[in-house]
Every structure is written in structure tokens, then in C-alpha cells.
Amino acid sequence: MNVMDIFETMEYGPAPEAASTVQSWLQEHQQFRLFIGNRWVEPASGKYMESTNPATNKALVQVASANSDDVDAAVSAARKAFKTWSKTPDHVRARYLYALARTIQKHARFLSVLESLDNGKSIRETRDIDIPLVARHFYYHAGWAQLMGRELSGYEPLGVVGQIIPWNFPLLMLAWKIAPAIAMGNTVVLKPARYTPLTALKFAEIIQEAGLPAGVINIVTGEASQVGDALVKHPDVNKIAFTGSTDVGRSIRRATAGSGKKLSLELGGKSPFIVFDDADLDSVVEGVVDAIWFNQGQVCCAGSRLLVQENIAERLFSKLRARMEKLRLGDPLDKAIDIGAIVSPAQLQEITRLVAQGEAEGAEKWQPSWACPTEGSFFPPTLFTNVTPASTIAQIEIFGPVLVAMTFRTPAEAVELANNTRYGLAASIWSENINLALDIAPKVKAGSVWINCTNVFDASSGFGGYRESGFGREGGKEGLYEYIRPAWSGSKSVSKARQPQVASEEREESTLSEVNPPAIDRTPKLFIGGKQARPDSGYSLRVIGANGSLIGEVGEGNRKDIRNAVEAAHAASKWASGTTHNRAQILYYIAENMAAREDEFARRIAQQTGCGHVEAVKEVQASLSRLFSYAAWADKFEGTIHRPPMRGVVLAMHEQIGVIGMACPDEYPLLGFVSLVAPAIAMGNTVVVIPSPKAPLSATDCYQIFETSDVPAGVINIVTGERDALSKVLAEHDDVEACWYFGSEEGSRMVEHASAGNMKRTWVNYGAQRDWLSPLQGEGEEFLRASIQVKNIWVPYGE
């Protein structure tokens, strides 16, 4: 036997990680209570539940099962702590986050073992990936705590944040949510997952060890139906941050609608793993291992759909099968193991059901020849070929070690297949042609795109989804905005109400109207697809001026008109692919043409609102300035480059959202309209706009402005009518990607609730007015950020 024969026949021996220290800690506790106000307290119900080891399905320890009374106590502790924590100097908060990071590092091995025992994932993953990233998040956000006053001046913390995390990355999800929240001065009530609470409870001890003030972080374990539901509905919680399934995210969106709670949702995914024929196939195989068999495939951004160029498909499948045969599945604490246990018998049963359904629908299943352990919850790595794009396993998130493969011929077909899903969380692109990869990346609808790598994360780079994968970002500077608000928005002050004035010339006009012939009718139609269109209803709405007289009529739009407007907006999608310089020029043209009719627009404002001529001119001038501002921002509000600790860069690209539906405020009918439309189209979106129903004529007077300013047909569509009825149609429309609403409190609740259908982003005012004349409240980055979504493209480099 020679050396090569030995290498060919070598088997990996067991390399178990010692768990005695963790086991002793668990035995000391036996029953974990709730962590509220830096103290361990008994649950109000006196009930406890078991936390089990997925590798054996045996109980590890009991943890408290909280109810709504316990949530009340935790929120109360957080509210009390917020009064002082929110005013704690930046440097002091930074020191606390630094202390948490250092303490996590001191307990790194302990946390790695505990996570593997509780979750079932490989010790190599917890030791080498999860726990180092946990510490990294606290270090990184300690830096933002230090810089908040300088880099985020004019912003303030939200208050008490309710955070609900999943079981697939228990401690890492905790860090993703807690670190930015407390760095920005918020306090937290965290609910760990039902199956995996133990590292969160160990983190509670780390909080005590680091000396964090009482009530800043509270950890409440229990069932989602008790704790999660109570957190979502609690009136003293200012924000909910949730990671989990799309169905639960949808129910949270509906439950929080109209409450005023800020909401971020990181939901499901069915991420494409795109392989072109020039890719390094050996690297691709290892990439697939990381994409779908990392953490047993229980990863929301897992590359579960393998899309392979047709001419290399069989060669890649052959390599994959050979690699799958060598994967090692077993005891998660064995350092030689690749794949650990599924988190629970229920999850194992769901994976098994979906795999059987895939076979029943005609897909070809392949699994390695070796057998899974009979004890515990294990499932072998699985490859499906001959999968149709519409099949269940190609569309549904399996959340297990199951890969479905499809083929494509051209790059365009690859993009079409990649986007053939309701999700949009992540994607991987594999090609040695960086020009091709960077051409495909912006076309894939996903929040994170990895090039020649996969499942790479860092605290400096935002993570989050498009479409039904949720909204909001975690990590990076963009993730901080989920936990702050403009300081002015926390006050109750609103813009001063206008006092109607009847000018002398208006009195003269009313007298002359008795003897003059009737005016030529000028009832504006709707503005759809660059043309004026009659409303489907055939009805008009009367517009009453400030003096009580009829000053005009507008069309009464309905559901069909909204449908036509959305279709026109989608047809204008090339607006996004045009140059930013061109968009800026068109915004300048709009301002130029509006300025030529300044007096006319001012008279119309005065006629509708009753304000004086000087104030009306001031509104027109502010509108012109706003158009200039967004023309300036069009080619300057760009993404950034992150430098995570790797050989490579992350390109944080700003992308348009798509079609945005927006309902304008009643106050400042022209300025409010311009303030919403201008940033949205500057960033490449197309819009369907509902003008103020009380004063719609300022918007309809813009039709000719748009027609003569080179605005492409369909970029701006205007449907007049009853605001709440039309807004509901927009919010429910599955082809509208975001919905902005500035109206009543009840209307805001309705829009948030209706938006849950396709999990579209919403921006509502809950009935509060803004000072639209103020550049602080009426324009700026808040509007630009609402107009974009951030895609992080990871580009490693080096030989």
C-alpha cells in the first residue's frame, strides 16, 4: 500500500468537542426564569417548557413560559430604562457595547458548544462563523454608538423595541437586532425562538457581567402565540423587528397596521444559485455545499434553487453527487461533521412532506448512499433534477438540506428563472467573467447578491429582502435607520393652519360673474400613461374653494383606473435604467416649465386653500426649490463600498423600488404633491399618485407641465378621487411595490393592513401633519431612502 492508497481509504475519526462545562451550567440552572430589569424573575403563570437537543431529541433544561403579564413587566422595565439610556452620552453607550463584545469573546467556546447543543448545527459553524460574527456586530455597532451624534445628527432613538428572532441562528440573530437598537439609544424586549432559547439566556448573564444598566435589554422566553403576540400588540412598544416566515410576517404587518409602530421584517427566501458555463465548477461545488447544506439548509437566504447553464449541467450534477457522497452527517459536537441535526421533529416532518411532494410532481430525487443516524432529527442532503419552474419544490421554501436544480440557455433566461419567485432575499452568481456577473447582479431581484461566493455576512453590510422576503435592513449604516427617527417627528408640533383670506379681486370676480358669460369648462381628466384619460366611473367630483364656491371638478377614479395606472407605470420601467443625469435634467425641465406659470399656480393654491397671494407664491417657490433639490440628488444619492474583513469588497447599490403608489396630504396641495413625486422619480421609480381630494387642482394643473418636460409616458400617473378608497386599492395591488400615505390615522392603519398581501413597503403619517415648507421635514434623505432599496453585492478578489 502506498501513500496515495492510504489517502484514498482514510476515514475521518470522531473529533468530539467537550460539552462538560456547558452541561454543568445547564444542571446548575435546570429551570431558567425570565430576564427582566437585569433580574431573574418567575413567569407569572408559573409554567415552564422543555428545550431539547435536536441530535438526540432529549431534554436539555426547562425554560420559563411567559405570558402577556410578563411582557407587560418587561416593556415597563424597558420604558423606564429608556428615559436614561436614550440620554446616555454616545461614548458611554459605545463603551457598553464594547464590553458586551469583549465578554462574548471570553465565552466564545462555551457559546459555540451551547448553540450546537440547542440548535443542532455543526460545532465548526458555531465556532468559526456564528460566534465570531456575534462579537463583530457588537464591536461594529459600538463604533456607530460613538459616532451617532456626529454622523446621525437630527435623529433620535425610537423607544422600546420588541424583537422576535428565529431558531436557525439564535445568537447571531440576537446580535443583529440588539446591537444596532441599543447603540442608537433604544431599549429592548427580546423574544428568543421557542426551540432555541439557551444562548439568549446565557447572553443575559453576559449582560450582567458587562454591567449594562437595568432594563436596557430584557429577555422573555415562551410560545410565539403568547409572548410574540403580546409584544406585537403592546401599546408601549415603538418598533417590532421580526425574522421568520413570510406568513407570520404578514400577520404582524396586519396586526401593527395603524398602530404607529415602526416595523422591519426579514422573511423567507427561495434564493437562486446561478452558474454560467465559464464558472470554475470545483469552486461551484463547494459554493453549493455552503449555500444549501450550511446549517442543514435552515437558512432564509439558502441557495436552494440551482440554475445551471444547460451545456454544463450534467457535468456539474455529476461533481455534486460525488461531493454529496463525501459529506459527513452526525453528532453536531463532532468537529469532523459537515451537517448536523434538523432543529425539531416537526421541522423534519415538514421537510419530509415537501420532498415527497416533489417526487410526486415528477422531479428526480438523488441522495447519498449512506444512512442517517436513527436517533435524533436528521435528514440527508438531497438533490432534485428535472424540476419544473412552477413545481411546489421550486416555489416553496423547504428550509432543509434540499437543492432543486433547473437549467437555462441564455443570461436573459437565467434572470427570468431567478426572478420567478415571490421572494427576493439573496442570490449567488458564479462566472469567471466579472462583466457578465456584474451585469446580471442588478437584474436579479434580491437584497444581497454574492459573486463567486455565497452566504457571506458582515456587520458593515446591510442584509434584507425585496418583495415577500420583507423590508428593512440589518447591518451597515442603512440598518441604523431602522432604529431611529428624525428628531422633529417626535414632537407634537405641526405646521400652522392656514387662515382663509378673501382678496379684494376675488370679491370683484364674484360680482362680475353675475353678468359675465359662464366660463369654458376645464374639468381635468385623469393622467395615465402620459395622456389625459376619462375616469372609468364616468363621474366627476366637485372641488369647493376656500370661500365655499365651486371652483372646478375632477374625475372620480376607481379600481379600474388604478389598474390602468399601475400597468402604465410598469410599462415605463425603462425609466429606471436610464442615466441619473437624464432624470436630473427632466426634473430641472419640470421646474423650468412650472416657473413660467408661477403666478397661475399661486392663484390656484390661493383659490383652493384661502391663503393669501404672498403665501401661495411662497409654496410655489418652495416647490421649485424642491424640484431643484431632487434634480441635484438624482446623481448623487448613491451607494457605497463596504470593506468587510475579507479579500474583497461589498458594493451597496441603491436601486429603485419599482411602482410606488402615493396619497398626497391636504395641506400644501402643490408642495405636498411635488415633495412626494420628485424624490421617487429621481431615484428611478414610477408612481401612481392620488392628489389631495380637497385641493386636487394643483396636481391636475401639472399635466401640461409633465407633457412638455420630456417626462416619459407612465412615469407619473395621477388618479383623482377619494383618497382612502383609492389608497386601499393601491395597498392591495400585488404589482405595486410600495405605498406612501399622508392622510388620516385610520387611513394609515388601513394601508398598513392591506399592504400585507405582497408585503409591500409602506410609509404612512398616522394622521400627523408635517411642515412641508421646512427642508428638515419636507425633503432630504428620509424621502430618498424611502424611494430606494439597498442591494449588497459581494465581490471577493485575489488569486
C-alpha positions, 0 to 999 in steps of 0.5 A: 500500500502506498501513500496515495492508497492510504489517502484514498481509504482514510476515514475521518475519526470522531473529533468530539468537542467537550460539552462538560462545562456547558452541561454543568451550567445547564444542571446548575440552572435546570429551570431558567426564569425570565430576564427582566430589569437585569433580574431573574424573575418567575413567569407569572403563570408559573409554567415552564417548557422543555428545550431539547437537543435536536441530535438526540431529541432529549431534554436539555433544561426547562425554560420559563413560559411567559405570558402577556403579564410578563411582557407587560413587566418587561416593556415597563422595565424597558420604558423606564430604562429608556428615559436614561439610556436614550440620554446616555452620552454616545461614548458611554453607550459605545463603551457598553457595547464594547464590553458586551463584545469583549465578554462574548469573546471570553465565552466564545467556546462555551457559546459555540458548544451551547448553540450546537447543543440547542440548535443542532448545527455543526460545532465548526459553524458555531465556532468559526462563523456564528460566534465570531460574527456575534462579537463583530456586530457588537464591536461594529455597532459600538463604533456607530454608538460613538459616532451617532451624534456626529454622523446621525445628527437630527435623529433620535432613538425610537423607544422600546423595541420588541424583537422576535428572532428565529431558531436557525441562528439564535445568537447571531440573530440576537446580535443583529437586532440588539446591537444596532437598537441599543447603540442608537439609544433604544431599549429592548424586549427580546423574544428568543425562538421557542426551540432555541432559547439557551444562548439568549439566556446565557447572553443575559448573564453576559449582560450582567457581567458587562454591567449594562444598566437595568432594563436596557435589554430584557429577555422573555422566553415562551410560545410565539402565540403568547409572548410574540403576540403580546409584544406585537400588540403592546401599546408601549412598544415603538418598533417590532423587528421580526425574522421568520416566515413570510406568513407570520410576517404578514400577520404582524404587518396586519396586526401593527397596521395603524398602530404607529409602530415602526416595523422591519421584517426579514422573511423567507427566501427561495434564493437562486444559485446561478452558474454560467458555463465559464464558472470554475465548477470545483469552486461551484461545488463547494459554493453549493455545499455552503449555500444549501447544506450550511446549517442543514439548509435552515437558512432564509437566504439558502441557495436552494434553487440551482440554475445551471447553464444547460451545456454544463449541467450534467457535468456539474450534477455529476461533481455534486453527487460525488461531493454529496457522497463525501459529506459527513452527517452526525453528532453536531459536537463532532468537529469532523461533521459537515451537517448536523441535526434538523432543529425539531421533529416537526421541522423534519416532518415538514421537510419530509412532506415537501420532498415527497411532494416533489417526487410526486410532481415528477422531479428526480430525487438523488441522495447519498448512499449512506444512512442517517443516524436513527436517533435524533432529527436528521435528514440527508442532503438531497438533490432534485433534477428535472424540476419544473419552474412552477413545481411546489419544490421550486416555489416553496421554501423547504428550509432543509438540506434540499437543492432543486436544480433547473437549467437555462440557455441564455443570461436573459433566461437565467434572470427570468428563472431567478426572478420567478419567485415571490421572494427576493432575499439573496442570490449567488452568481458564479462566472469567471467573467466579472462583466457578465456577473456584474451585469446580471447582479442588478437584474436579479431581484434580491437584497444581497447578491454574492459573486463567486461566493455565497452566504457571506455576512458582515456587520458593515453590510446591510442584509434584507429582502425585496418583495415577500422576503420583507423590508428593512435592513440589518447591518451597515449604516442603512440598518441604523435607520431602522432604529431611529427617527428624525428628531422633529417627528417626535414632537407634537408640533405641526405646521400652522393652519392656514387662515382663509383670506378673501382678496379684494379681486376675488370679491370683484370676480364674484360680482362680475360673474353675475353678468359675465358669460359662464366660463369654458369648462376645464374639468381635468381628466385623469393622467395615465400613461402620459395622456389625459384619460376619462375616469372609468366611473364616468363621474366627476367630483366637485372641488369647493374653494376656500370661500365655499364656491365651486371652483372646478371638478375632477374625475372620480377614479376607481379600481379600474383606473388604478389598474390602468395606472399601475400597468402604465407605470410598469410599462415605463420601467425603462425609466429606471435604467436610464442615466441619473443625469437624464432624470436630473435634467427632466426634473430641472425641465419640470421646474423650468416649465412650472416657473413660467406659470408661477403666478397661475399656480399661486392663484390656484393654491390661493383659490383652493386653500384661502391663503393669501397671494404672498403665501401661495407664491411662497409654496410655489417657490418652495416647490421649485426649490424642491424640484431643484433639490431632487434634480441635484440628488438624482446623481448623487444619492448613491451607494457605497463600498463596504470593506468587510474583513475579507479579500474583497469588497461589498458594493451597496447599490441603491436601486429603485423600488419599482411602482410606488403608489402615493396619497398626497396630504391636504395641506400644501396641495402643490408642495405636498404633491411635488415633495412626494413625486420628485424624490421617487422619480429621481431615484428611478421609480414610477408612481401612481399618485392620488392628489389631495381630494380637497385641493386636487387642482394643483396636481391636475394643473401639472399635466401640461407641465409633465407633457412638455418636460420630456417626462416619459409616458407612465412615469407619473400617473395621477388618479383623482378621487377619494383618497382612502378608497383609492389608497386601499386599492393601491395597498392591495395591488400585488404589482405595486411595490410600495405605498406612501400615505399622508392622510388620516390615522385610520387611513394609515392603519388601513394601508398598513393592513392591506399592504400585507398581501405582497408585503409591500413597503409602506410609509404612512403619517398616522394622521400627523401633519408635517411642515412641508415648507421646512427642508428638515421635514419636507425633503432630504434623505428620509424621502430618498431612502424611502424611494430606494432599496439597498442591494449588497453585492459581494465581490471577493478578489485575489488569486 
